Amino acid sequence: MKIFKFGGASVQDAMNLRNATNIVKTFAPDDDLVIVISAIGKTTNALEKVSLDFFENRQKEALRLFQDLKDFHLEIVKQLLEIEKENCESQLRDLFTEVEWLLHDQPVREYNYYYDQIVCLGELLSSTIFSFTLKENGLENAWIDVRDIIRTSNNYREAIIDWEFTGGKMQETILPLVQKEHIIVTQGFIGATDDNESTTLGREGSDFTAAIFGNLLETESVTIWKDVDGVMSADPKIYPEAQSIRHLDYEEVIEMAFYGAQVIHPKTIKPLQNKNIPLLVKCFKNVELEGTVINGEKNNVLPPLIIVKRDQALVTLKTKDFAFIGGKPLEAIYEALHHNLLKANLISIGAITIQICVDNDALKLENLKNELETQFEFSHEEKLELTTLRHYTVDAAQMYLPKSEQVISQKDPKTIQVISKF
């Protein structure tokens, strides 16, 4: 059994959905497949806008945007399907209704709850369309609502997996079904609480979903289909000279993910490492390319790796009583970051001051300020980017580190990080 995960770019329109179907056709005769699907193209971003408009009582705008999304998905169905068109549209309309009843109500709970109830729809729609596209092309399959399988906490937007319950569901439901149907189509990124409330696993969490299935079903491999040749030494859209890396070990990929590399979700690696399941990163545009194999074998010969995180904010906290940063003050800061779902991308600590680089999110930063301003003087700077250079050489540092005004620079024997203005 193998796990395939198709990201948003690989299913972004009718043409790419046909291409993904052809990839499945190539493997289906020989392998049982569990296929994890991301939302189509920029659907997640659009649903985020819907959820924010709804929460801020812009109901008409939320409904208008949602209608645009409905029309977009139904148009893709028209381009793809004839025999299965009516069946697919019927299932999509049932899914649309899940969100529409919510949008006609008034928000009475926290934003993160509504975010998950609305944004989860993207994967449900894309997987439905893909399942019927496979059927249209002679590939019978079973569509599964992953919310019936993956049980999580109610920590909305960053839900925590209940591994015991989820593992039981995998053995009880998924294993016999894949043995019968040979192809299962399901969703990435989402789960549900024991009260059947939808949850999400963090942005780009579809990779994590694929790893959960791989771990609990102890599959032969997990393959992530991307729009690049494999794991690259840098973003080729920024650095055309970026190299495709044929082999990486688990620990290096965890480091890359921690520093912000977008190819693999940070939580994806550990479940696969625990069961020694190889992760393959392949190009959906050309299945003949080798791609990248990620496993437990060390690779000690790597090129410099460049990771750039744009739209960063630098939070500066200074103790009001001039007490040293440490102990309880530091604990309060980390707890506040956790409460507000903010990850520290870089930290610089002085005697009475700490600076923390985070992804720029106005709402989260405002909540962080409200939580900490009684203890600390709070300020933040925006319009920054964070550049990380791993396995650097002198030449690579001169070539790739930013030339614009540097705000903070940190260096160890393997890694240089620089925050700069842009």
GULOVEX-489369 format. One record per residue: residue in one letter; x, y, z of N, C-alpha, C in turn. Coordinates in steps of 0.02 Angstrom, whole numbers, plus 50000, padded with zeros to 5 digits. Layout:
AXYZXYZXYZ;...
END
This chain:
M500424994050000500005000050000500445006250000;K500225011249961500585017549958500105023349972;I500385028749999500005034950009500235039949957;F499765042849921499905048449876499575054649905;K499935060149904499645066649923499735071449865;F499165074149841499185079149788499045085949819;G499525090549811499455097249838499015101649795;G498875107749820498415112249786498605113849715;A499265114649701499485116249634499365110449586;S499415104349611499345098449568498615096949551;V498145100349585497435099549569497095106349560;Q497465111249535497225118149536496705119649483;D496645115349433496155116449380496005109849346;A495555110049296495355103849262495945100349230;M496395104049199496965101049165497405097149215;N497535100249273497955096849322497605091049356;L496955091549364496575085849391496605079949343;R496575081349278496655075849229497355072849233;N497855077149242498545074649248498625070249310;A498325072449367498355068349428498005061649417;T497465061749380497105055549364497565050849324;N497935053549277498395049349237498945046549280;I499185050349330499695047749375499415041749414;V498805042449439498495036849476498415030849430;K498215031949367498155026449320498805022549312;T499355026249313500015023149304500165018149361;F499965019849421500135015749479499585010849500;A498965012449484498395008649511498395001249495;P498634999049437498604991849424499014987749473;D499544990649500500014986749541499984988349616;D499684993949635499714996149704499024998049731;D498904996249795498344999149831498545006249851;L498085011049841498255018049852497765021449899;V498025025249946497625030049985497845036949960;I497375040849933497545047149901497275052849944;V497725057149966497565062950008497575069149964;I497035073049965496965078749920496945085249959;S497315090249934497275097049961496715100749925;A496555106749951496065110949918496335113349851;I495885114649804496075116649737496375123649738;G496975124349710497295130849699497285135349761;K496985141149754496965146149808496315145949848;T495965140249847495325139649882495395141049956;T495925138549988496005139650060496045147050075;N496435150750035496485158050046495805161350039;A495415159249989494755162149978494285160650036;L494305154450061493885152650118494095156250182;E494735157650188494965161750245494645168650243;K494605171450183494275178050175493535177550193;V493215172150172492505171150189492415170850264;S492855167050298492785166250371492895172850407;L493375176950383493505183350415492925188250404;D492665188450343492095192850329491495190850372;F491375184350378490815182050420490915184150492;F491525183050518491655184450588491605191850603;E491785196050555491755203250564491095206250540;N490585201850534489895203850520489805207050451;R490215205050403490115207050334489795201250296;Q489175199750316488845193650293488735193650218;K488525199350190488405199550118489035198150078;E489595201050100490225199850066490445192650072;A490345189750132490515182750142490115178250096;L489465179550090489035175550047489205176449973;R489395182649954489595183849885490225179949867;L490725180249910491345176549899491225169049897;F490775166749940490635159649942490275157449878;Q489845161549852489515159949789490025159449732;D490525163849733491055163549683491425156849687;L491555154549749491895148049758491465142249733;K490825142649747490365137449722490385137149646;D490325142949615490325143349541490975140749513;F491535142449545492195140149522492245132549522;H492025129349576492075122149580491585118649533;L490985121449526490505118449480490725119049408;E491075124449392491345125249324491875119949309;I492295118349358492785113049349492445106449336;V491905105149372491525098949361491265098549289;K491005104149263490765104249194491315102549144;Q491925104849159492475103649113492725096349116;L492605093149172492905086449183492425080649171;L491795081649188491345075949196490755076149148;E490555070349126489925069449090489505064049124;I489755057949126489385052449156489265053649231;E489765056049266489725056849339489545063949360;K489365068149312489255075249327488705076349379;E488125073349369487575074549415487715071849485;N488025065949489488195063149554488685067649592;C489175070249555489675074549586489355081049610;E488945084149567488615090349587488165089449647;S487835083849652487405082549709487805082249774;Q488375078849772488795078349832489085085249849;L489285089049799489555095749812489035100249845;R488415099849821487885104149850487765102349924;D487805096049940487745094050011488295097150052;L488895097350024489455100350060489395107850064;F489165111150010489055118350013488585120150070;T488075116050081487575117450132487875117850201;E488405113750213488725113850279488955120850299;V489205124450250489465131250264488915136450257;E488475135550210487965140650197487505141850258;W487325136550293486895137650352487265141650404;L487925140750408488325144450456488365151850437;L488455153250373488535160150350487895164350359;H487325161050365486695164550376486555165850449;D487015163550492486945164450565487365170450586;Q487425171450652487835176750680488395173550721;P489015176250717489565173250756489485174450831;V489535169150869489485169650942490075166250977;R490515163050937491095159650964491735162950938;E492315160250959492945163250940493085162150865;Y493505166550838493645166350766493925159650743;N494395156750781494715150550760494225144950749;Y493685144850789493165139750781492845140550712;Y492645146550694492305147650630492795146550572;Y493415148450582493925147150531493915139750511;D493935135350560493975128250545493335125650514;Q492755127950536492125125550508492055127550435;I492335133250416492265135750348492835133350303;V493455134050327494035132650284494095125150268;C493835120850311493885113650300493525111550235;L493075115750211492685113950152493115112950090;G493675116650084494075116350024494295109350006;E494545105550055494775098750042494195094050027;L493625095250059493045090950046492805091749974;L492815097949948492615099149879493105096149829;S493745097449839494245095049791494275087449789;S494235084149847494265076849848493645073849816;T493075077049825492465074649792492535074849716;I492775080549691492865081249619493365076149593;F493905075149630494425070449607494165063249608;S493785061449660493505054749664493065053249604;F492625057949586492185056849528492565057149462;T493105061049460493525061149400493855054349388;L494095051349442494375044549436493845039749410;K493235040049438492695035549415492535036749341;E492525043049322492385044849252492895041549205;N493495040449232494035037649191494165030249206;G493655026849233493695019649242494055017349304;L494205021949351494565020049412494075020349471;E493785014649488493325014449544493705015949609;N493375019349654493705021249716493175022649769;A493405023049831492965024749887493155031649913;W492675036249917492785042849946492635042450020;I493105044850061493025044550134493075051650162;D492605053350207492655059650244493135058450302;V493715061550297494255060250346494055062450416;R493545066650421493315068750487493015062950527;D492835057650491492585051550525493165047150548;I493765048750527494345044550542494835047850590;I495025054050575495525057550615495195061450671;R495285059150732495015062450792495545067150820;T495315073150838495785078250863495515081550926;S495945085650955495735090151009495325095850979;N495065100251023494695106050998495135112350998;N495775111350987496245116950980496215119350908;Y495705123250893495555125050824496135128550790;R496245126650727496775128950682497445125550695;E497535122450753498145118550767497955112450807;A497475108650783497205103050821497725097550832;I497675094250888498145088950908497805082150896;I498175077550865497905071150846497805066550906;D497235063250910497135057750956497355051350920;W497975049450930498275044050892497935037350906;E497735036150968497435029750984496765028850949;F496325033850954495675033450921495765033050845;T496195037350818496295037550746496575030950720;G497055028150758497335021650738496805016150737;G496355016250786495815011350787495365012050726;K495205018250707494785019450649495125017250584;M495785018150581496155015950522496095008450513;Q496185004750568496154997450564495444995050552;E494964998450582494274996350577493944998150510;T494135003950483493785006550423494225006550361;I494805009750366495215010950306495535004650280;L495835000650324496204994750302495764989850263;P495174987850290494754983250250494484986450187;L494364993050189494084996350130494594996750073;V495214998150090495714998550037495864991650009;Q495804986550050495894979750025495334977849977;K494744980649988494164979249944494154983649882;E494254990249891494174995049836494824996649800;H495394995749834496064996849807496265004149800;I495775008649792495925015849790495445019449837;I495725023249883495325027449928495525034649917;V495035039049913495155046249907494895049749969;T495325053849999495125057350060495455064150062;Q495375067650119495595074650124496205075250169;G496625080150153497155082150198496915087950242;F497335089650292497265095950328496715096050381;I496225091450379495655092150423495535085950466;G495165086950520494945081550563494315083750599;A494155080450655493555082350692493645080550765;T493295084250808493295082850880492805077250895;D492785075150958492305069850976491585072550977;D491505079150969490835082050960490675083250887;N491085080450842490995081050770491045088250745;E491445092350779491605099050755492235098550712;S492225101650654492805101350609493405105050638;T493995102350625494625105550648495115105450590;T495635109650595496175109450547496835108450583;L497335106050546497965103750575498535108750565;G498375114950547498885119850533498975120550458;R499175126550435499255127650363499745122550334;E499605120450274499995115250239499955108550274;G499425107450314499375101350353499185095150314;S499075095750249498915089750209499505084850207;D500115087450207500705083050211500675078950276;F500485082150330500435078850395499905073350392;T499345074750360498825069650353499095063450317;A499465064550264499755058950227500225054950272;A500605058350314501055054850360500675050950413;I500115053650436499695050150485499455043550455;F499195043850394498975037650361499555032850351;G500135035550330500705031250320500915027650383;N500955031450438501155028550502500665023350527;L500035024950528499545020550559499365014550516;L499475015050451499355009350406500015005750388;E500575008550413501245005650401501345004150327;T501285009450287501305008650214502015008050188;E502055006050125502705005250092503065011950086;S502685017250070502975023850060502425029050062;V502635035350067502185041050059502485045450005;T502085047249955502325051549900501935058049899;I502295063549899501995070149893502135072649822;W501605074049785501675076449716501655084049716;K502205087049691502295094349693502405097049622;D502465103649618502585106849553503325108349543;V503755105149581504485105849573504795098949563;D505425098849543505755092549527505855088049587;G505845090849646505945087249708506055092449762;V506385090549817506575095549866507155099549836;M507075106149835507565110449803508005113749856;S508605115849835509065119249880508825126349896;A508355128849857508065135549868507425135849827;D507035140949837506425141949798506635143949726;P506495139649677506725141249609506385147449579;K505825149649608505505155749584505915161849603;I506305161249658506735166649681507445165649657;Y507675159349659508365157749640508355152549583;P508375154849521508325150249464508875144849464;E509435146249497509985141449498509895136049550;A509325135949585509205130949637509285123849610;Q509565119349652509685112449632509165107849663;S508995102649626508575097349654509025092649694;I508815090849754509205086549798508915079549795;R509315074649775509065067849764508925064049829;H509305065549881509215061749943509325066250004;L508885065650053508945069050117508775064150172;D509055065350231508855061350289508315065050328;Y507965061250370507395064050407507595070250446;E508165069950481508345075450526508475081850488;E508785081350430508915087450390508265090550367;V507785086450347507145089150324506775092550382;I506815089550442506515092750500506815099650512;E507485100050506507825106550514507585111450460;M507545109150398507325113550344506605116050356;A506175111450378505485113350392505445118350450;F505855117250501505855121850558506035128850536;Y506515129450490506735136050468506275139150416;G505765135250394505265138350351505235135850279;A505605130550262505555127750195504845125450183;Q504565127150124503865125950110503725119050079;V504235115350063504115109050027503785103850073;I504005103350136503745098250181503475101650244;H502885099550266502595102250327503005099950387;P503135104350436503575102550492503375096250530;K502725094950536502515089150576502495082650536;T502665083050472502595077150429503105071850442;I503715073750458504275069050458504255064050515;K504095066250576504165061950634503755055550630;P503115055750610502735049450605503045044550556;L503355047050502503675042650454504345040050481;Q504715044350514505345042250544505235036750595;N504705037350634504565032450687504465025350659;K504205024950597504085018450566504565017050508;N505065021450499505555020850446505225020150377;I504735024450365504365024450302504665029850257;P504905028150198505205033350155504675038250130;L504885044550126504465049850098504765051750030;L504365051449978504585053249911504265059749891;V504655064349864504405070649838504505070449762;K503945070249726503965069249653503635075049617;C503825075949554503545081349513502945078749474;F502365081849485501765079549451501775081349377;K502215085949357502255087849286502655082849245;N503085078949279503505074049244503655068249292;V503265062949287503345057349335503995053549324;E504335054749267504955051249253505545054049293;L505485060249318506025063149358506115059249423;E506735058849445506885054849505506555057649568;G506525064249573506265067249634506745066549692;T506485066849752506895066449813506645060749857;V507125056949883506965051649931507195054050000;I506745053750048506895055750117506825049550161;N507375047650194507365041650237507875042450292;G508055036950325508495037250383509235037250367;E509415036750303510115036550285510395043650281;K510965044650314511265051350316511545053450248;N511465059850234511785062850175512225068550201;N512875067450198513355072350226513635077050173;V513385076450111513635080850057513025084550028;L512905090450056512335094450034512565101250009;P512225104049960512375110849939512115115849990;P512315122149987512005127150030511245127350018;L510865127750073510135127950069509895134850089;I509495137950048509265144850060508505144750071;I508295147550128507585147850145507415155150161;V506925157850127506725164850137506005165050161;K505895168250218505215169350243505065176750240;R504575178550198504405185550190503825187350236;D503675193850239503125196550280503205194250353;Q503785195950381503925194350451503825200550495;A503705199250559503655204650609504155203050665;L504475208250690504945207450745504645210650807;V504465206350856504175208650918504735209850969;T504725215751001505215217351053504845218151119;L505075214351168504785214451236505325216351286;K505175221151328505655223451379505305223351447;T505635220351497505325219851563505245226851592;K504655228151621504505234751647504885236251711;D505065231051750505405232151813506165230851807;F506395230251745507115229051731507355222351759;A506885217751770507085210951791507375207351730;F507825202551745508125198651691507595194651654;I507685194151587507255189651548507475182551565;G507015178651590507165171751609506645169451660;G506635163051674506165160551723505445162051705;K505075165051752504355166251742504215171151685;P504595176651677504465180951619504515177351552;L505025173151546505125169451484504565164351474;E504375161151528503825156351526503175159651502;A503045165651528502435169351509502445170951434;I503035172651408503085174351337502945168251294;Y503255162551311503145156451272502415154251275;E502105154851333501405152951339500965157451296;A501115163951295500725168651254500805167151179;L501415165451158501515163551088501095157351072;H501105152551118500725146351106499975147851103;H499725151851149499005153551150498785156651084;N499225160651055499045164450996499285161250931;L499495155050936499705151150877500245154750837;L500725157550873501285160950841501925156850853;K502275155250800502895151550805503485156450802;A503945155650849504545159850849505025157350795;N505105161250742505565159350688506285160950704;L506395165750749507065167550773506965171150839;I507415169850886507385173150952508075176050969;S508075182250993508685185351017508555187851088;I508935185451136508815187051206509385191151235;G509205196851266509685200851304509535200351378;A509825204851417509725204551490509005205951509;I508715211351482508035213251500507575213751439;T507835211751381507455212351319507485205851280;I506925204151249506905198451203506585200751138;Q506875198651082506595200051016506405193450983;I505805193250955505535187050927505275188550857;C505525184850809505305185450740504735180450728;V504165182950704503575178750691503285180550623;D502865176150597502485177950537502015183750554;N501975188550509501585194550521500835193050514;D500485193550570499755192450572499465197550620;A499115202550593498895208250633498465206150692;L497995201650681497545199550735497925195850790;K498355191250770498735187550820499215192050859;L499525196850825499985201450859499615205950908;E499015208050890498615212150935498425208250997;N498235201950988498065197651045498675196351088;L499255195451056499875194451094500035200551136;K499965206451105500085212651142499625213251203;N498985211851193498505212251248498685207551305;E498965201851288499125196951340499765198651378;L500225202251345500885203351376501025210451399;E500615215351378500815222251391500775224251465;T500455220351507500465222051579501145220451610;Q501515215751580502165213751607502755216851569;F502645218451505503205220551463503025226851423;E503535230651408503465235751356503465232151289;F502945233351250502835229451189502885233951127;S503285231851079503295235351014503445230150960;H503285231850898503455227250844503585231050780;E504015228050739504205230950674503985226150619;E503715228950565503475224950509503895226050447;K503685223250391504035223850327504745221150332;L504795215150359505445211850367505425205050332;E506025202450317506065195650293506635192050330;L506555185550336507045181350371507365176650320;T508025177250314508405172850268508805167950310;T508735161550293509125156250326509565152950275;L510205152250291510685148950247511005143150286;R510855136950265511155131050297511705128250254;H512185124950288512765121950254513115127250211;Y513215133050242513465138750205514215138250192;T514425141650140515125142950126515215150550124;V515825152750123515955159950119515645162750055;D515745159250000515475161649936514705161849938;A514395156749967513665156449971513395162150015;A513745163450070513525168950114513555175650077;Q514085176750039514145182950002513615183449947;M513435177849918512965177849862512235178449885;Y512055174949940511345174149956511095178150016;L511525180250060511275184050117511075191050095;P510545193850124510275200250100510775205950107;K510765210350057511205216150057510855222250089;S510185221950096509815227450126509965227750201;E509685232750234509845233950305509685227950348;Q510195225250383510105219550426509905221850496;V509385218650523509125220350589509435215850643;I509445209250629509755204350674510105199150632;S510675196850655511035191450622511265186350674;Q511155179950661511385174650706511745169350665;K512245166150695512665161550658512905155950704;D512875149650678513205144050711513595140250657;P513935134750673514365131550623513995129050560;K513335127850565512965125450506512505130550475;T512275135450514511715139650492511835147050507;I511655151250459511625158550469510915160750458;Q510665165050504510005168050495510065175550499;V509715178950454509745186250451509025188950442;I508845193550487508225197450477508425204050445;S508085205750391508245211950355507605215450334;K507675221850318507115225750294507055224750218;F506435225250195506335224750122505845229950098;
END
